Structures are given as structure tokens and as C-alpha cells.
Amino acid sequence: MRTAFATLVVAGTVAFASTPARAEEGPASNEVVAARSQVEAALVQMRATSFRVRDQLRTARKRGTPPQIACVDEALSRSDVALRRARELGDEATAAYGRNEVGEARAVLRRLAEMKEMQRAAAATATSCTPSTVVLQTPTNTTTVRLEISTSIAPAP
């Protein structure tokens, strides 16, 4: 359910964030529009990853051992830090484009990609620490046991 929601949010964000550039604005404005779309898409994906790791922590708290819980908790902390830093970097990139510092903006976008990769690594760690789901088999055929005590047996003294 959350994956479908995240996909819908990404599609909506890309559709609304990518406005067509005017011909007189030139290729630099196309880069700004593409950068905004890239930042928004990265943030949406990172939020979805953070939600997934948070769900894994809930699962670990229910069924995991203390080391598993600690491992997933630490991975969630790294994931959230990466997301927070990515938001800051997105703002920095937008401001750099606003100041017409294209080189600086591109460098910030590279750091944003690094934050996204750091979060992906943290999520992979969380996945490896999360206890696997236990699938209980439900019996398809049931057996009924009936116990009848014979009256001919002598009662215990």
C-alpha cells in the first residue's frame, strides 16, 4: 500500500514540478527545471525508503531479538539523517541555481545523490537485520479426536 502511494506521489510531483521552459530562457532554464524534478523525485523516494525502514523497525520490535532491534534502529537513524541532509542539499541546489552558480548547484546535486546512496545502504542494512516473517501453515484437513471412557472400567481407589 505504501509503495503504491509513494509511486503516486512521485508521479504527481514530477508532473507538477516539471514545467516547460520558454524558448527565450535557453538551456540553462531547462537544467534548472530538470534539477528541481531530480531533487523532488529523490526526496520522495527517500521518504518512501524511510517509511519502509520505520516499518521494519516495528516488525523487529515485535518479533526480533535485542541485537536485531538495535541494528534496525541504527539503520533508521542513518536513513533519517540522510533524508534530512538531502532536504538541506535540495534547498542549497535551488538557491545556487537562483544565484546563477551552476557549477556549485551541480556539485550539490552530486552530494544529494551521495545522500540517496547512503540511505539505500542503510535500508539494505535494516533489511538484513529485520527478522524474517514467519508463515504459519494452516491445516487444510482437520482431525477430530473423540474420547469415550467406558463404564466397565473400575474407578480409581
Residue pairs with C-beta under 8 A, 6 or more apart in sequence:
2 48
2 51
2 52
2 55
3 48
6 44
6 45
6 47
6 48
6 51
9 44
9 48
10 41
10 44
10 45
13 40
13 41
13 44
14 37
14 40
14 41
17 36
17 37
17 40
18 33
18 34
18 36
18 37
19 33
20 33
21 29
21 30
21 33
22 29
28 102
31 97
31 102
32 97
35 93
35 94
35 97
35 105
35 109
36 94
38 109
38 112
39 90
39 93
39 94
39 109
39 112
40 90
42 86
42 90
42 112
42 113
42 116
43 83
43 86
43 87
43 90
45 116
46 82
46 83
46 86
46 115
46 116
46 119
47 83
49 79
49 83
49 119
49 120
49 123
50 76
50 79
50 80
50 83
50 119
52 123
53 72
53 75
53 76
53 79
53 122
53 123
53 126
54 76
56 72
56 76
56 126
56 127
56 129
56 130
57 69
57 72
57 73
57 76
57 126
59 130
59 131
59 133
60 68
60 69
60 71
60 72
60 73
60 129
60 130
60 131
61 69
63 131
63 134
64 72
64 129
64 130
64 131
65 131
68 129
68 130
68 131
71 125
71 126
71 129
72 126
72 129
72 130
74 125
75 122
75 123
75 125
75 126
75 129
76 122
76 126
78 118
78 119
78 122
78 125
79 119
79 122
79 123
79 126
82 115
82 116
82 118
82 119
82 122
83 115
83 119
85 115
86 112
86 115
86 116
86 119
89 108
89 109
89 111
89 112
89 115
90 112
92 108
93 105
93 108
93 109
93 112
96 102
96 104
96 105
96 108
97 105
